[in-house]
Amino acid sequence: MDEIQQAFLDSFTMNQVSNEEAAALFVSLMRNMLLMPHNAAQLEELDIDPKKLSVDAITELIGVWAKEYIKGMKK
């Protein structure tokens, strides 16, 4: 995960990506991740159609999963 994060940071620095651009990229990346079959199946089990998620829904899911990830790190 650290290497992936560093690759993003290096690319963003090199390309002088703004906060707004970074936010849009992260939401777009997450939307694409949610559409991957293994992730889409997880959402469909919760009766969520990943193809119909709004920006607000995607950012909310990012927040929920980030908090869960951090909880797991504390164990």
N, C-alpha and C positions, 0 to 999 in steps of 0.2 A: 504494500500500500504506500509506503514511504517513497519508493521509486516512482510510482505512478504520479503521486502528488508532486514530486520534484519535476517530473517531465511537464506537467501542466504549468507549474510556476515558471519554469524556464521558458516555455513557449509563450506564456502570457507576457513575461518580461520582455522577451525579444520582440514581440509584436505590439507592445504597449497597449494591451487590452484594457479597456476602461472597466469600471465596476459594473456599469449597465451591460456592457458586452459580455463580461464574465457571467453575470446572472443569467442572461439569455442563453449563453452556451450551456450552462449547467442544467437549466430547465430542458433545453433541447436534448442534451445527452441523456437526462433521466427519462424523458419521454421515449426515446429510442430504446433505452434499457427496459422500460416497462413493457414494450411491445415484443421483446424477445420471448420466444415460446415458454421457457422455464419461468420467467417472471410473470408473463401474462396469465399462465395457469394459476399461479398463486393468487393473483387478483381476482380471477374468475371464480375461484373457490369462495371468495368474499362477495360475490355478485357485483363486482366492479368490472366494467368494460374498459380496458386500458386504451382503446381507440377513442373513447369519449371523454377522457380526462382534460379538464381545463388547466390553465396555468396555475390557478389557485389550488386546485386539487393536487397537482404535481408537487408544488412547493410545500404543501401540507404533508404529503407523504415523505418528502425529503426530510422534513423536520422530525417526523415520528421515527423514521428508520435511523436517522443520525443519533437520536437520543437512545434508541435501543442498542445501537452499536456501542455507544459510549458506556452504557450500563454493562454490557458484556465484557468490556475492557477492564472494568473495575473489579470483576470477580477473580 
